[in-house]
Amino acid sequence: MQRDPDKQTMEKAYARWAPVYDVLCGPVFVNGRRAAARAARDVGGRILEIGVGTGLSFDDYDAATEITGIDISEPMIARARLRRSPASTSRSR
């Protein structure tokens, strides 16, 4: 039986991907990311984004949406924190 990768393996993998994630994976997941943000806008309010990664989805939300993002990868979260700027339309933490 195949086992899931352990936490340390996943953390190392995402640490390697963090610097290039937006360029390589951003276009691949754009439709799903935008669909999720649209659904969140329809519900409104506060969103917990599990696996927020680099925060690529922040600009897909509107100003009325408050986003709390979590991720297993500290390098990904660090990039999300940089993306969280006053210019962003959503409120994130």
C-alpha positions as CSV (number, residue, x, y, z in Angstrom):
1,M,0.0,0.0,0.0
2,Q,1.3,3.4,-0.9
3,R,1.7,5.9,1.9
4,D,1.0,9.6,1.8
5,P,4.1,11.9,1.9
6,D,5.0,13.0,5.4
7,K,4.8,16.6,6.5
8,Q,8.5,17.3,6.2
9,T,8.6,16.0,2.6
10,M,5.7,18.3,1.7
11,E,7.2,21.3,3.4
12,K,10.5,20.8,1.5
13,A,8.7,20.4,-1.8
14,Y,6.6,23.6,-1.4
15,A,9.7,25.5,-0.2
16,R,11.3,24.6,-3.5
17,W,8.2,25.6,-5.5
18,A,7.5,28.9,-3.7
19,P,9.8,31.1,-5.8
20,V,8.3,29.9,-9.1
21,Y,4.8,28.8,-8.1
22,D,3.0,31.8,-9.4
23,V,4.6,31.7,-12.8
24,L,4.3,28.0,-13.3
25,C,1.0,27.1,-11.5
26,G,-0.9,30.4,-11.6
27,P,-2.1,30.0,-15.2
28,V,-3.0,26.3,-14.7
29,F,-5.3,27.0,-11.7
30,V,-6.7,30.4,-12.7
31,N,-10.2,29.2,-13.7
32,G,-10.6,27.2,-10.5
33,R,-9.2,30.0,-8.3
34,R,-11.6,32.6,-9.9
35,A,-14.6,30.2,-9.6
36,A,-13.9,29.8,-5.9
37,A,-13.6,33.5,-5.4
38,R,-16.9,34.1,-7.2
39,A,-18.6,31.5,-5.0
40,A,-17.1,33.2,-1.9
41,R,-18.5,36.6,-3.1
42,D,-21.9,35.1,-3.5
43,V,-21.8,33.9,0.1
44,G,-20.0,37.0,1.3
45,G,-18.3,37.7,4.6
46,R,-15.3,35.8,5.9
47,I,-13.4,33.0,4.1
48,L,-10.8,30.5,5.4
49,E,-8.6,29.7,2.5
50,I,-6.9,26.4,3.3
51,G,-3.7,26.0,1.3
52,V,-3.5,29.7,0.5
53,G,-0.1,29.2,-1.0
54,T,1.4,32.5,-2.2
55,G,-1.9,34.3,-1.9
56,L,-2.4,34.3,-5.7
57,S,-6.1,34.4,-5.2
58,F,-6.2,37.6,-3.1
59,D,-7.0,39.9,-6.0
60,D,-9.9,37.6,-7.1
61,Y,-11.9,38.6,-4.0
62,D,-13.7,41.8,-3.5
63,A,-13.2,44.4,-0.7
64,A,-16.2,43.0,1.3
65,T,-14.5,39.6,1.7
66,E,-12.1,39.0,4.6
67,I,-9.7,36.2,3.9
68,T,-7.8,34.2,6.5
69,G,-5.2,32.0,4.8
70,I,-3.3,29.0,6.1
71,D,-0.7,26.8,4.5
72,I,1.8,24.1,5.5
73,S,4.6,26.0,3.8
74,E,6.2,28.9,5.5
75,P,7.9,30.1,2.3
76,M,4.5,30.1,0.6
77,I,2.9,32.0,3.5
78,A,5.8,34.5,3.4
79,R,5.0,35.3,-0.3
80,A,1.3,35.6,0.6
81,R,2.2,38.1,3.3
82,L,4.1,40.2,0.7
83,R,1.2,40.0,-1.7
84,R,-1.2,41.3,1.1
85,S,-0.8,45.0,0.4
86,P,-2.9,48.1,0.8
87,A,-3.5,48.0,-2.9
88,S,-5.2,44.6,-2.7
89,T,-9.0,44.8,-3.0
90,S,-9.6,42.1,-0.4
91,R,-8.9,42.2,3.3
92,S,-6.5,39.4,4.2
93,R,-4.6,38.1,7.3
